[in-house]
Amino acid sequence: MKLIDDGALDEGSVVDLAMRLGISSRHLARLFERHVGATPQQLARTLRVQRAKRLLDAGDDSMTDIAFQAGFGSLRRFNAAFAELYGRSPSSLRARRA
């Protein structure tokens, strides 16, 4: 989990992470499901969204800048993941803060 929090899945795949840990990607997925209740990708996405929310709360960077700083490959994926986790768009959260 520490490797994922440090961005191991932002630049690599689950297969790369599993190889780095010396296990198969399937075994890694089983371990995550058993102990975390989510897939490695789900954990990585949740951590990215939480990182983005902290960036959103802390400053006035553009949504695109926040999305990329948090590890998202596109603004569209960022908006969808944010809405899925928080039930609202990042821009509506920023508007509420203003």
C-alpha positions in Angstrom: 0.0 0.0 0.0 2.9 2.3 0.7 4.2 1.9 -2.8 0.8 2.7 -4.2 0.6 5.8 -2.0 4.0 6.8 -3.3 2.7 6.6 -6.9 3.7 3.1 -8.1 0.5 2.8 -10.1 0.5 6.4 -11.4 3.4 5.5 -13.7 3.3 1.7 -13.8 0.9 -1.2 -13.9 -0.3 -3.7 -11.4 1.8 -6.3 -13.2 4.9 -4.0 -12.7 4.0 -3.6 -9.0 3.6 -7.3 -8.5 6.9 -8.1 -10.2 8.5 -5.5 -7.9 7.1 -7.4 -5.0 8.1 -10.8 -6.3 4.5 -12.1 -6.7 2.0 -12.6 -9.5 -0.5 -9.8 -10.3 -3.3 -12.3 -9.6 -1.9 -13.1 -6.1 -1.5 -9.3 -5.4 -5.2 -8.8 -6.5 -6.3 -11.6 -4.2 -4.3 -10.2 -1.2 -5.8 -6.8 -1.8 -9.3 -8.1 -2.0 -8.9 -10.1 1.2 -7.1 -7.5 3.3 -8.2 -4.2 1.8 -11.5 -5.0 0.2 -10.6 -3.3 -3.0 -8.3 -3.8 -6.0 -4.9 -2.1 -6.2 -6.3 0.2 -8.9 -9.3 1.2 -6.8 -7.0 2.1 -3.9 -4.7 4.1 -6.2 -7.7 6.0 -7.7 -9.1 6.8 -4.2 -5.7 8.0 -3.0 -5.4 10.2 -6.2 -8.8 11.7 -5.5 -8.0 12.4 -1.9 -4.7 14.0 -3.0 -6.7 16.1 -5.4 -9.2 17.2 -2.8 -6.3 18.4 -0.6 -4.9 20.4 -3.5 -8.3 21.8 -4.2 -8.8 22.9 -0.6 -5.3 24.3 -0.3 -5.1 26.7 -3.3 -6.5 28.2 -6.5 -4.8 26.0 -9.1 -6.8 25.2 -12.2 -8.8 21.9 -12.2 -6.5 20.6 -15.0 -3.4 21.4 -12.9 -4.9 19.7 -9.9 -5.8 16.7 -11.9 -2.3 16.2 -13.2 -0.6 17.0 -9.9 -2.8 14.3 -8.3 -1.8 11.7 -10.9 -4.7 11.7 -13.3 -4.0 11.3 -17.0 -7.0 13.5 -18.0 -9.4 16.1 -16.5 -12.3 13.9 -17.6 -11.0 10.9 -15.5 -10.4 13.2 -12.6 -13.9 14.6 -12.7 -15.5 11.2 -13.0 -13.4 9.7 -10.1 -14.0 12.7 -7.9 -17.8 12.6 -8.4 -17.8 8.8 -7.8 -16.0 9.2 -4.5 -17.5 12.5 -3.2 -20.9 12.5 -5.0 -20.2 16.0 -6.5 -17.9 17.6 -9.0 -14.6 19.2 -7.9 -15.8 22.5 -9.3 -19.0 22.4 -7.1 -16.8 21.8 -4.1 -14.6 24.8 -5.0 -17.7 27.0 -5.5 -19.0 26.0 -2.1 -15.6 27.0 -0.6 -15.7 30.5 -2.2 
